[in-house]
Amino acid sequence: MNRLPEAVNSKFNELFAVMQSATDDLKMAGAEAHMTGNFPQAINMIDNCQKLLALESEIKTCLTQFESKYKSQAT
């Protein structure tokens, strides 16, 4: 076994899809807040979007490290 089980891989793909959708929603909400002049809300939306993107990046880094470690142990 050189990769995550298919069920786990599928759930991670679902998670990333939901995170991408939430990121898109935050971007749209931030743009709308900016257009209406609600700059504190726009800044908050941008901050939340950046946090969500950072979380996604950390999860992907962990997955990559896990797969690398697992492959090195399997050989």
TAQUI-V284687 format. One record per backbone hydrogen bond with DSSP energy under -0.5 kcal/mol. CO is the residue of the C=O (numbers start at 1). NH is the residue of the N-H. If there is no record, write none. Layout:
CO:NH + CO:NH
//
This chain:
5:9 + 6:10 + 7:11 + 8:12 + 9:13 + 10:14 + 11:15 + 12:16 + 13:17 + 14:18 + 15:19 + 16:20 + 17:21 + 18:22 + 19:23 + 20:24 + 21:25 + 22:26 + 23:27 + 24:28 + 25:29 + 26:30 + 27:31 + 28:32 + 29:33 + 30:34 + 31:35 + 32:36 + 33:38 + 34:37 + 37:39 + 38:42 + 39:43 + 40:44 + 41:45 + 42:46 + 43:47 + 44:48 + 45:49 + 46:50 + 47:51 + 48:52 + 49:53 + 50:54 + 51:55 + 52:56 + 53:57 + 54:58 + 55:59 + 56:60 + 57:61 + 58:62 + 59:63 + 60:64 + 61:65 + 62:66 + 63:67 + 64:68 + 65:69 + 66:70 + 67:71 + 68:72 + 69:73 + 70:74 + 71:75
//
